[in-house]
Amino acid sequence: LSPYYLRELYCLATGVYSPLTGFMREGAYRSVVETMRLPDATVWPLPIVLPIQNKVAESLRPGGMAALAGPDGEPVGIIEGLEVYQRDPAWEAEHVFGTQDREHPGVARLLMEPTTLVGGDIRLFSLPPQEFPDISLTPRETRAAIAARGWKTVAAFQTRNPLHRAHEYLLRCALEVTDGLILSPLMGETKVGDIPARVRLATYRALLENYLPQERVMIVAFPANMRYAGPREAIFHALCRKNFGATHFIVGRDHAGVGNFYGPYEAQEMFDRFSPEELGIQALKFQPAFWCTRCGGMATEKTCPHPESERLSLSGTQLRAMLREGKLPPPEVTRPEVAQILIEAVTGDA
């Protein structure tokens, strides 16, 4: 297994992908791609599959088992009840990503992979070590920690970027209506150009140490890989966080999107297709937040009556240019502790 699929194996083995017990067989794969449901009608939006080379497939016995090895060749577990079948990459891309455009990073990865898939239940000999063990709690460990804190309602926030004041505002709003918050940074594979995990994690810790109530917030790594599947991935992220014990899931603008492939609120609208009861988790939908100079604080279009000219904002390009020059962005946009970490990362002073 490549590092990408070793992470998928870890997610299956620890219950991040519950109710899945292994890589999907053909019936589950086709049901999920076409209907966003498993064959028993359980909501599940993304295929969790294992591509293999044809020469490997030829050595497998249907219904049998095979060893699973890490990138170093050492066995880490087994897959049993094997089923080998073919995927249709164009069909899958159109359904899952809504496009066959190779500029989409999820589509690009899909089209580069083998078209032969193997499904089966998995068993691990031992869990592979994680890059950030102090925040790498399994779903079971996280639920136990939530219970120990006495939290009854828990909001989860998915992130793969540094947190700016707009994100912080969403976290504060969620803390107003729930007992606790899981800040859940994605630590799996992301696209080229995304901020490295260690830098992102440093910014999260700086924000938590200086601006949020530490007794009401947990940082728990999300070990999955990023697909950039927009609306479908938003549902996927919510279901996975439910397994970690979350009762609410924050959904902002263009969740899990990339480029202009999805509308700004398509992910939020996807949640309207399912009831909170069948998802088992409640979506907290937010519009983009900004600093309003007239209001003198953070707001959204739902709470602020003033025109765009009163909003203090920087484009991603402007923000990156300031950081490269060693300049701190306005504190209304980015906390200085967070900005300093990013400056050191982009200028090589870290």
JOTADA-V137947 format. One record per residue. RES is the residue in one small letter. PHI is phi in radians with two decimals (NA if undefined). Layout:
BEGIN
RES/PHI + RES/PHI
END
This chain:
BEGIN
l/NA + s/-1.26 + p/-0.94 + y/-1.03 + y/-1.44 + l/-1.15 + r/-1.17 + e/-1.08 + l/-1.09 + y/-1.05 + c/-1.14 + l/-1.18 + a/-1.25 + t/-1.69 + g/1.59 + v/-1.04 + y/-1.75 + s/-0.96 + p/-1.61 + l/-1.18 + t/-2.03 + g/3.13 + f/-1.22 + m/-1.13 + r/-1.43 + e/-1.07 + g/-1.06 + a/-1.18 + y/-1.00 + r/-1.21 + s/-1.11 + v/-1.17 + v/-1.09 + e/-1.43 + t/-2.13 + m/1.12 + r/-2.43 + l/-1.28 + p/-0.96 + d/-1.54 + a/1.44 + t/-1.13 + v/-1.17 + w/-2.75 + p/-1.64 + l/-2.16 + p/-1.24 + i/-1.96 + v/-2.28 + l/-2.19 + p/-1.32 + i/-2.40 + q/-1.25 + n/-1.04 + k/-1.15 + v/-1.26 + a/-1.03 + e/-1.14 + s/-1.58 + l/-1.64 + r/-1.83 + p/-0.93 + g/1.49 + g/-1.54 + m/-2.41 + a/-2.59 + a/-1.38 + l/-1.96 + a/-2.06 + g/-1.35 + p/-1.02 + d/-1.50 + g/1.55 + e/-1.41 + p/-1.09 + v/-2.09 + g/3.09 + i/-2.36 + i/-2.15 + e/-2.33 + g/1.15 + l/-1.11 + e/-2.41 + v/-1.87 + y/-2.68 + q/-1.91 + r/-1.75 + d/-1.94 + p/-1.02 + a/-1.16 + w/-1.07 + e/-1.11 + a/-1.07 + e/-1.11 + h/-1.30 + v/-1.37 + f/-1.80 + g/1.29 + t/-2.83 + q/-1.97 + d/-1.25 + r/-1.21 + e/-1.25 + h/-1.36 + p/-1.09 + g/-1.19 + v/-1.15 + a/-1.02 + r/-1.13 + l/-1.00 + l/-1.29 + m/-1.56 + e/-1.46 + p/-1.05 + t/-1.59 + t/-1.58 + l/-2.06 + v/-2.19 + g/-2.00 + g/2.86 + d/-1.31 + i/-2.04 + r/-2.41 + l/-1.81 + f/-1.31 + s/-2.79 + l/-1.31 + p/-1.16 + p/-1.11 + q/-1.84 + e/-1.15 + f/-2.19 + p/-1.08 + d/-1.21 + i/-2.01 + s/-1.60 + l/-1.43 + t/-1.32 + p/-0.95 + r/-1.10 + e/-1.13 + t/-1.18 + r/-1.07 + a/-1.15 + a/-1.16 + i/-1.12 + a/-1.09 + a/-1.11 + r/-1.44 + g/1.35 + w/-1.34 + k/-1.74 + t/-2.14 + v/-2.41 + a/-1.67 + a/-2.04 + f/-2.19 + q/-1.44 + t/-2.56 + r/-2.30 + n/-2.35 + p/-1.04 + l/-1.66 + h/-1.78 + r/-1.06 + a/-1.10 + h/-1.14 + e/-1.00 + y/-1.07 + l/-1.12 + l/-1.10 + r/-1.14 + c/-1.08 + a/-1.13 + l/-1.18 + e/-1.23 + v/-2.06 + t/-2.30 + d/-1.31 + g/-2.70 + l/-2.32 + i/-1.81 + l/-1.47 + s/-2.08 + p/-1.26 + l/-1.29 + m/-1.96 + g/-1.46 + e/-1.23 + t/-2.17 + k/-1.40 + v/-1.03 + g/1.81 + d/-1.24 + i/-1.12 + p/-1.01 + a/-1.04 + r/-1.12 + v/-1.25 + r/-1.04 + l/-1.09 + a/-1.09 + t/-1.21 + y/-1.14 + r/-1.16 + a/-1.12 + l/-1.15 + l/-1.16 + e/-1.20 + n/-1.92 + y/-2.34 + l/-2.20 + p/-1.22 + q/-1.08 + e/-1.30 + r/-2.02 + v/-2.33 + m/-2.07 + i/-1.70 + v/-2.26 + a/-1.10 + f/-1.82 + p/-1.40 + a/-1.33 + n/-1.53 + m/-1.49 + r/-1.83 + y/1.10 + a/-1.63 + g/0.99 + p/-0.98 + r/-1.12 + e/-1.24 + a/-1.08 + i/-1.11 + f/-1.01 + h/-1.07 + a/-1.16 + l/-1.11 + c/-1.13 + r/-1.21 + k/-1.02 + n/-1.12 + f/-1.44 + g/1.87 + a/-1.29 + t/-1.82 + h/-2.35 + f/-2.34 + i/-1.39 + v/-2.15 + g/-1.75 + r/-1.31 + d/0.90 + h/-1.06 + a/1.07 + g/-1.52 + v/-2.69 + g/0.96 + n/-1.99 + f/-1.33 + y/-2.32 + g/-1.20 + p/-1.06 + y/-2.11 + e/-1.07 + a/-1.12 + q/-1.12 + e/-1.15 + m/-1.06 + f/-1.16 + d/-1.26 + r/-1.38 + f/-2.29 + s/-1.44 + p/-1.00 + e/-1.17 + e/-1.36 + l/-1.38 + g/1.39 + i/-2.71 + q/-1.79 + a/-1.41 + l/-1.86 + k/-1.64 + f/-2.25 + q/-1.49 + p/-1.03 + a/-1.72 + f/-2.70 + w/-1.60 + c/-1.74 + t/-1.20 + r/-1.26 + c/-1.25 + g/1.29 + g/-3.05 + m/-1.32 + a/-2.78 + t/-2.27 + e/-1.12 + k/-1.28 + t/-2.08 + c/-2.04 + p/-1.61 + h/-1.53 + p/-1.24 + e/-1.03 + s/-1.09 + e/-1.60 + r/-1.66 + l/-1.62 + s/-2.62 + l/-2.24 + s/-1.27 + g/-1.01 + t/-1.11 + q/-1.11 + l/-1.13 + r/-1.12 + a/-1.10 + m/-1.10 + l/-1.12 + r/-1.11 + e/-1.46 + g/1.34 + k/-1.69 + l/-1.34 + p/-1.13 + p/-0.98 + p/-1.09 + e/-1.24 + v/-1.78 + t/-2.44 + r/-1.05 + p/-1.04 + e/-1.13 + v/-1.24 + a/-1.06 + q/-1.13 + i/-1.11 + l/-1.20 + i/-1.06 + e/-1.12 + a/-1.25 + v/-1.40 + t/-1.70 + g/1.40 + d/-1.62 + a/-1.18
END
